[in-house]
C-alpha cells in the first residue's frame, strides 16, 4: 500500500510578517502585487494538512532578519509566530546577524530544532548544533540533515561568526547520509540547506543518497523541481510570498515512486488565519509609526536584477547627496521587497536597509579598487558553485566597469573608470559605503564612520526629490 507525505518549504522570508509588495515576472514586464504574511501562510498550511496526508514543514533560514521590527528586537518578535506554524526544523544564514549567542537565545524559545552539520566551535571543533534529526510519520522514518550558509564567516560581518566557523558541508554530508541510512535506518533523506541553488545542485552531485533537497539563499522560484542524481530539488522564492509544496508517494519499500509539486503564491486573496493575524497585529502595534508617508516615487524601486537596480541606485544617490566621495558602494543584497510607483513610507525605507547603518568613508588605491571589484565578480560568477559567495554584483556609483563574466578570477574587468578617467592603480580614491559588505575591512585606510545613517539620508533625499526619479547608470556592463 502506498503512502503519501507532504513536504512544505519556507525559505528566505527575511522577517516579512505581514502582507507586502512582491515582484512578478510577466510577459509585459515586471508586475507588482501584494503577497505573503505568516497568517496567510498558516491558512495554506492548514488547508494542505486537511487533505489527510502526513505533512512536514521546513524553514530553510533567513528568517530572523530583513525588516525593521525583526532587526529592532533582534528576532524576538518572531518566536511566538513561528511556534504557531508547526515547523519541523530549520537552518540559517542572516539568522546569525545578532551573533551566535543571540541566535541561541532565540532558538531556545522555538519548539523545533535548528540543524547545521557544518558549524563548529573554534578551539574545540565541536558541532554548535545538532546536524540531523529523525522524524517519523506513519511508520516512515525521515532523516533530515541541515546545512547552514557557509559564507557567514567568509563574507559577512565578523560579529556574525564570533567564536565559530563554517565549512561548505561537502565532507559532512556523505558521513551523515551514511549514518542516517545505516545506523538510524532512515527510509528517506531530506537535506535542508541555505547555500544557494547552484551550490545545492553541486552538493547533491557529489553526495548521492539524498532523496529531497530543500534549497534556499538565491531566491529562486522553481515552478518545477529539478532532479539531479535522483534527488528532487525545490526552492520557493523569498519574503514568504510563496509556499513550496512537494507531495511524495512511497511504494511498499518506502521509496519515492512518484511526486507532484506546487509553488503556491501566498496571494492577497488568501484568507489569513484569524488568531495568528491578531497576534501579528499586536506585535507590530509599536511600529505603526513606520506607516508614515515620506514621499512618492515615479519609478518602481526593486532589487530584481543582478547587475544594477533602481532600489540600490536610490540608496547610492542618497549617499552621494550626504557625503562627498569619488565612488559609492553598497552590497548587492537580494532581500528587500519592491516599492511600486506611488507613495513611499518610512517602512519602505527600512526594508531597503533594516540595520540603518552609518555611511562610512575609506581611502582606496586604484589597485585595491580593482582587486575588490574582481573579488566581488568572482564571488558572483565563479564557475565552481561552491566558490560563489555573494548576492548580486556590488552596487556602485561614480565608477564604470566593463567586464566578461566567463573569464577566470582576476581577469574579468576589461576596463574601469572613475569619474570618466581610467582607474590609476597608484592613485588614491575616496569611497563612501555602508557596511563591511560594501567595502570589506581588509581594503583601504583612513576608514571612518560619518554621523549620517542611511535611512535618514534616503528620507532627506526623498523629501527634496519627491516624486523620485531614479536613473539606471549601467555601472557594470557585461561584454
Secondary structure, DSSP 8 states (H G I E B T S, - for coil): --EEEEEEEE---TT--S-EEEEEEETTEEEEEEE--HHHHHHHHHHHHTT-SEEEEEE-S--S-SSHHHHHTTTGGGHHHHHTS-EEEE--SGGGTT-HHHHHHHHHT-SSEE--TTEEETTT--BSS--EEEEEETTEEEEEEEE--TTHHHHS-GGGGTTEEE--SHHHHHHHHHIIIIIS--SEEEEEE-S-HHHHHHHHHHSTT-SEEE--SS--B-SS-EEETTEEEE-B-STTSEEEEEEEEE-TTS-EEEEEEEEEE-BTTS---HHHHHHHHHHHGGGGGGG-EEEEESS-B----SS--HHHHHHHHHHHHHS--SEEEE--------B-SEEEEHHHHHHH-TT--EEEEEEEEHHHHHHHHHHHHHHHH-SSGGG---SSS-EEESEEEEE-TTS-TT--EEEEEETTEE--TTSEEEEEEEHHHHS-TTS-EEEEEEEEEHHHHHHHHHHHH-SB-------EEE-
